[in-house]
Amino acid sequence: MATGYLEILRARHAARLLVGTLVGRLPNATAAIAIVLFVRAEGGTYSLAGALAAVYGVANAVGQPVLGRLVDLRGQPRVQLPAAVLSGLAMAAFAFCGIGSLPLAYGAVAAAGLFTPPLEGGLRALWPSVLRREDQVHTAYAMDAVAQEVMFTVGPLLVTLCVSLWSAQAALLVLNVVGVLGALSVVVSPPSRAWRSAPSEAHWLGALRSAGLLALLAAFLFIGMALGSITVASVPYADEHGGDAVYGWLMAALGFGALVGGTVYGARQWAGEPARRLQVLVALLVVCYLPLMLMPDAVPMVALTALAGVFLAPAIACAFVLVDRHAPRGTVTEAFSWLVTTFTVGHSVGTGVAGPVVEAGGALWGFAVPGVAGGVSLLVLSATGRVLAAPGQGAVVAAGSENDPNRAVEPRFSSGDRA
């Protein structure tokens, strides 16, 4: 299993790009908890903390595809690094000014979210230039999905460590400085500096003019809803079975399941049509969501939560292949950024929907939401199966890469039969 991953990490620049991207995304991964802890330390209410975190999330969802389009037009260094610096400065302003002036606080966190650099989409655009074989690129997508689970598990621990060692203000400042350094490591690398998007047809919709991409985004909106609803439904369950410690174990188990599933999925090559495989993976997600409604004691519930996460990372990795296939020529970074935005919005909607459901029917009905949302996602994939299986606008076999400075060849691989 480790052989395929080691082969990728040994490729020139691969480890640097992966680690730099993960470090650069730390401020984004930890923003919500860092903002909440800082507002609490400043004497603010949880309502204010939640509102500021929500503003950051909405601004981030808006900024990712916009900045992604700019990256496709202007290149990575000219967009990613200035965006990272502006985002870090905005969060520093929030850390130093606090919540004394609410308009300033809201404006600062909004700017920090809006200018968060699209490093995630940028990395996926770089893989074809770093890994010349199609099978390696698809394995890298799976490794990327697994690495995200590690980051979202380790990130909150780093925040709490900074808070305990120094202060909530220091946590905001340190993590954003580290994030800028991570972005800097990526954009000064040769692959990032050499990368150029393929020439694209001017269109106001950008990547969204692809029917296949729209179908995929619709499906992942509901997968995000499913994941968001689990985080809310787990709260009343934990209150009745041990409190905060149980809630922490449930969330850790969800991430651990995704990590294991993604690791196993990326360790081999999968023959067949990726659109059909995505349907199977989402169906397995739904099947694994349903046992959560049994709500057994804490230990078996942790195991069921881990099972619920197993097929998440494989589904995301498979979606990356389809995004690469259906992104219109010259919009690959924007297309990947739209997937990030849609999933984030879906997660937020899921938390919003699950709250009233839990209040009305308790944790049992809260755990029914992910099954329903996953089922809708599966229906979307089934209804749009032909669109997703059709050759995309970017699915051409390339002898070179999108990152060829001479722009001699379209960048992507053909992903029609293996992923």
C-alpha positions in Angstrom: 0.0 0.0 0.0 2.8 2.4 0.9 4.7 1.8 -2.4 2.4 4.0 -4.5 2.4 6.9 -2.0 6.2 6.7 -1.6 6.6 6.8 -5.4 4.7 10.0 -5.5 6.4 11.6 -2.6 9.8 10.8 -4.1 8.9 12.7 -7.3 10.7 16.0 -7.5 8.8 18.8 -5.8 5.9 16.6 -4.8 6.5 16.5 -1.1 7.2 20.2 -0.9 4.0 21.1 -2.7 1.9 18.8 -0.6 3.3 19.9 2.7 3.4 23.6 1.7 -0.2 23.5 0.6 -1.3 21.8 3.9 0.6 24.3 6.0 -0.7 27.2 3.9 -4.2 26.0 4.5 -3.9 25.8 8.3 -5.4 29.3 8.9 -8.5 28.2 6.9 -8.7 24.8 8.6 -8.5 26.4 12.1 -10.3 29.7 11.5 -13.6 28.7 13.1 -12.2 27.4 16.4 -9.6 30.1 16.6 -12.2 32.8 16.1 -14.5 31.3 18.8 -11.7 30.9 21.3 -10.5 34.5 20.7 -14.0 36.0 21.1 -14.5 34.1 24.3 -11.1 35.3 25.6 -12.2 38.9 24.7 -15.4 38.5 26.8 -17.7 38.2 23.8 -20.8 36.0 23.6 -21.0 32.7 21.8 -23.6 34.2 19.5 -21.0 36.8 18.4 -18.3 34.2 18.0 -20.6 32.1 15.8 -21.6 35.1 13.7 -18.0 36.0 13.1 -17.1 32.5 12.2 -20.0 32.3 9.8 -19.0 35.6 8.1 -15.5 34.1 7.6 -17.0 30.9 6.1 -19.3 32.8 3.7 -16.5 35.1 2.6 -14.2 32.1 2.1 -16.9 30.4 0.0 -17.2 33.5 -2.2 -13.5 34.1 -2.5 -12.3 30.6 -3.5 -13.8 30.4 -7.0 -13.1 34.1 -7.7 -9.4 33.8 -6.8 -9.3 30.4 -8.6 -10.3 32.2 -11.8 -7.7 34.8 -11.3 -5.1 32.1 -10.8 -6.1 30.5 -14.1 -5.8 34.0 -15.8 -2.6 35.3 -14.1 -0.7 32.4 -12.7 -0.2 31.1 -9.2 2.5 33.4 -7.7 0.8 36.6 -8.7 -2.4 35.6 -7.0 -1.7 33.1 -4.3 1.0 35.0 -2.3 -0.7 38.4 -2.3 -3.9 36.8 -1.3 -2.2 34.9 1.6 -0.6 38.1 2.8 -3.8 40.1 2.7 -5.7 37.3 4.5 -3.0 37.1 7.2 -3.0 40.9 7.6 -6.8 41.0 7.9 -6.7 38.3 10.6 -3.9 40.2 12.4 -6.0 43.3 12.4 -8.8 41.3 14.0 -6.4 39.9 16.6 -5.0 43.3 17.6 -8.3 45.3 17.4 -10.5 42.6 19.0 -14.2 43.0 19.3 -14.3 46.6 20.6 -15.5 47.8 17.2 -17.9 45.3 15.7 -17.9 46.7 12.2 -14.1 46.5 12.2 -14.2 42.9 13.5 -16.7 41.8 10.9 -14.8 43.5 8.2 -11.5 42.0 9.2 -12.8 38.4 9.3 -14.7 38.9 6.1 -11.5 40.1 4.4 -9.5 37.2 5.9 -12.0 34.7 4.5 -12.3 36.4 1.1 -8.6 36.5 0.4 -7.8 33.0 1.6 -5.7 31.7 -1.3 -7.1 28.7 -3.3 -4.1 26.6 -2.5 -6.2 23.4 -2.6 -7.3 23.9 -6.2 -3.9 25.1 -7.1 -2.2 21.9 -5.9 -4.5 19.8 -8.0 -3.8 21.8 -11.0 -0.1 21.3 -10.4 -0.1 17.5 -10.0 -0.1 16.7 -13.8 3.2 18.6 -14.2 4.9 17.0 -11.2 3.6 13.5 -11.8 3.8 12.6 -15.5 1.8 9.4 -15.3 -2.0 9.4 -15.2 -2.2 6.7 -12.5 0.2 8.7 -10.3 -2.0 11.8 -10.6 -5.1 9.8 -9.5 -3.2 8.3 -6.6 -2.1 11.9 -5.6 -5.7 13.0 -5.6 -6.5 10.2 -3.1 -3.4 11.1 -1.0 -4.5 14.8 -1.1 -8.0 13.8 0.3 -6.3 11.8 3.1 -3.9 14.6 3.9 -6.9 17.0 4.3 -8.4 14.7 7.0 -5.0 14.8 8.8 -5.0 18.6 8.6 -8.5 19.0 9.9 -7.7 16.7 12.8 -4.3 18.2 13.7 -5.3 21.8 13.1 -7.7 22.3 16.0 -5.1 20.6 18.3 -2.5 23.1 17.3 -5.0 26.0 18.0 -5.7 24.7 21.5 -1.9 24.1 22.1 -1.2 27.7 21.1 -4.0 29.0 23.4 -2.7 27.0 26.3 0.9 28.0 25.8 0.3 31.6 25.0 -3.1 33.1 24.3 -6.0 33.1 21.8 -4.6 36.2 20.2 -1.2 34.5 19.7 -2.9 31.5 18.2 -4.5 33.7 15.5 -1.2 35.4 14.7 1.0 32.4 14.8 -1.2 30.2 12.6 -1.6 33.0 10.0 2.1 33.6 9.8 2.7 29.9 9.4 0.0 29.9 6.7 1.7 32.7 4.7 5.0 30.8 4.9 3.3 27.7 3.6 1.9 29.6 0.7 5.3 31.2 0.0 6.9 27.7 -0.1 4.4 26.7 -2.8 4.5 29.7 -5.0 8.3 30.0 -5.2 8.6 26.4 -6.3 9.6 25.8 -9.9 6.3 24.0 -10.8 4.2 26.8 -9.4 6.2 29.5 -11.1 6.2 27.7 -14.5 2.5 26.7 -14.4 0.3 28.4 -16.9 -3.4 27.6 -17.5 -4.3 26.5 -21.0 -5.8 29.3 -23.1 -9.5 29.5 -22.4 -12.5 30.9 -24.2 -13.7 34.1 -22.5 -17.1 33.3 -20.8 -18.7 35.0 -17.8 -19.7 31.7 -16.3 -16.1 30.4 -16.4 -15.9 26.8 -15.2 -19.7 26.7 -14.4 -20.5 26.5 -18.1 -19.7 22.8 -17.9 -22.8 20.6 -17.4 -20.8 17.8 -15.9 -19.2 20.1 -13.4 -22.6 21.5 -12.4 -23.9 18.0 -11.9 -21.0 17.1 -9.7 -21.3 20.3 -7.6 -25.0 19.6 -7.0 -24.2 16.1 -5.7 -21.4 17.3 -3.4 -23.6 20.1 -2.0 -25.7 17.3 -0.4 -22.7 15.3 0.7 -21.5 18.4 2.5 -25.0 18.7 4.1 -24.7 15.1 5.3 -21.4 15.8 7.0 -22.5 19.0 8.5 -25.6 17.4 10.0 -23.5 14.7 11.7 -21.5 17.3 13.6 -24.7 18.8 15.0 -26.6 15.5 15.7 -23.6 14.2 17.6 -23.9 17.0 20.2 -27.2 15.8 21.9 -26.1 12.2 21.6 -22.8 13.0 23.4 -24.7 15.0 26.1 -26.6 11.8 26.9 -23.6 9.4 26.7 -20.7 11.1 28.4 -20.4 14.7 27.4 -17.7 16.6 25.5 -15.2 13.8 25.6 -17.6 11.5 23.7 -18.3 14.3 21.2 -14.6 14.6 20.6 -14.2 10.9 20.0 -17.1 10.9 17.5 -15.6 13.7 15.5 -12.1 12.1 15.6 -13.6 8.8 14.5 -15.3 10.4 11.5 -12.0 11.8 10.4 -10.2 8.6 11.1 -12.6 6.6 9.0 -12.1 8.9 6.1 -8.4 8.7 6.5 -8.4 4.9 6.4 -10.8 4.7 3.5 -8.8 7.2 1.5 -5.5 5.5 2.2 -6.8 2.1 1.1 -8.6 3.6 -2.0 -5.5 5.4 -3.2 -3.3 2.4 -2.8 -4.5 0.8 -6.0 -5.7 1.7 -9.5 -9.4 1.3 -10.2 -10.5 0.2 -13.7 -13.8 1.3 -15.1 -15.8 4.5 -15.4 -15.1 7.0 -12.6 -18.7 8.4 -12.8 -20.2 5.0 -12.2 -17.7 4.4 -9.4 -18.7 7.6 -7.7 -22.3 6.5 -7.6 -21.2 3.3 -5.9 -19.1 5.2 -3.4 -21.9 7.6 -2.5 -24.3 4.7 -2.2 -21.9 3.1 0.3 -21.8 6.4 2.1 -25.6 6.4 2.5 -25.6 2.8 3.7 -23.0 3.6 6.3 -24.9 6.7 7.5 -28.1 4.8 8.3 -26.7 2.8 11.2 -26.0 6.0 13.1 -29.8 6.1 13.8 -29.3 3.1 16.1 -27.5 5.3 18.6 -25.9 2.5 20.7 -23.6 3.1 23.6 -20.6 5.3 23.2 -18.0 2.7 22.2 -20.0 1.1 19.4 -21.3 4.5 18.3 -17.7 5.6 17.8 -17.1 2.6 15.7 -20.3 3.4 13.6 -19.1 7.0 13.2 -15.8 5.8 11.9 -17.6 3.5 9.4 -19.7 6.5 8.3 -16.5 8.3 7.3 -14.8 5.4 5.4 -16.1 6.2 2.0 -15.9 10.0 2.2 -12.3 10.5 1.1 -12.6 7.9 -1.7 -15.7 9.8 -3.0 -13.8 13.1 -2.8 -10.8 11.6 -4.6 -13.0 10.2 -7.4 -14.7 13.6 -7.7 -11.3 15.2 -8.3 -10.9 13.0 -11.4 -14.3 14.0 -12.7 -13.6 17.7 -12.0 -10.4 17.4 -14.0 -12.3 15.8 -16.8 -15.2 18.2 -17.0 -13.4 21.6 -16.2 -13.5 23.7 -19.4 -10.2 24.3 -21.0 -8.2 26.8 -19.0 -10.4 26.8 -15.8 -9.0 23.9 -13.9 -8.1 25.9 -10.7 -11.5 27.6 -10.7 -13.3 24.3 -11.1 -11.5 22.7 -8.2 -12.2 25.8 -6.1 -15.9 25.6 -6.9 -15.9 22.0 -5.5 -14.3 23.3 -2.3 -16.9 26.1 -2.1 -19.9 23.9 -2.8 -18.8 21.3 -0.2 -18.3 24.1 2.4 -21.7 25.7 1.7 -23.3 22.3 1.9 -21.7 21.7 5.3 -23.0 25.0 6.6 -26.5 24.3 5.3 -26.3 20.8 6.9 -25.5 22.3 10.3 -28.3 24.9 9.8 -30.9 22.2 8.9 -29.9 19.7 11.5 -30.3 22.2 14.4 -34.1 22.6 14.1 -34.5 18.9 13.3 -32.6 18.0 16.5 -34.7 20.5 18.5 -37.9 19.0 17.2 -37.1 15.3 17.2 -33.9 14.8 19.1 -30.6 13.1 18.1 -32.4 10.3 16.3 -34.0 12.5 13.7 -30.7 14.5 13.5 -28.9 11.3 12.4 -31.6 10.7 9.8 -30.5 13.9 8.0 -27.2 12.6 6.6 -29.0 9.5 5.2 -31.6 11.7 3.5 -29.0 14.2 2.2 -26.8 11.3 1.0 -29.7 9.7 -0.8 -30.5 13.0 -2.6 -26.8 13.2 -3.7 -27.1 9.6 -5.1 -30.3 10.6 -7.0 -28.5 13.6 -8.5 -25.6 11.4 -9.6 -28.0 8.8 -11.0 -30.0 11.4 -12.9 -26.9 13.0 -14.4 -24.9 9.8 -15.0 -24.7 10.2 -18.7 -23.5 13.8 -18.4 -20.8 12.8 -16.0 -19.7 9.8 -18.0 -19.5 11.8 -21.2 -16.0 12.9 -22.3 -15.3 16.3 -20.8 -14.1 19.4 -22.5 -10.6 18.9 -21.0 -10.3 15.2 -21.3 -7.6 14.9 -23.9 -4.5 12.9 -23.7 -1.5 15.1 -23.4 2.0 14.4 -24.2 3.0 17.4 -22.1 1.3 19.3 -19.4 -0.8 22.3 -18.7 2.3 23.6 -16.9 4.4 23.6 -20.0 5.5 27.3 -20.2 5.2 27.1 -24.0 1.6 26.1 -23.7 2.2 23.5 -26.4 -0.4 21.0 -25.2 -3.6 20.8 -23.2 -2.7 19.8 -19.6 -4.9 17.0 -18.5 -4.9 13.3 -19.0 -7.8 11.3 -20.3 -9.6 9.8 -17.4 -12.1 7.8 -19.4 -11.2 4.3 -18.3 -9.1 4.3 -15.2 -8.9 6.4 -12.1 
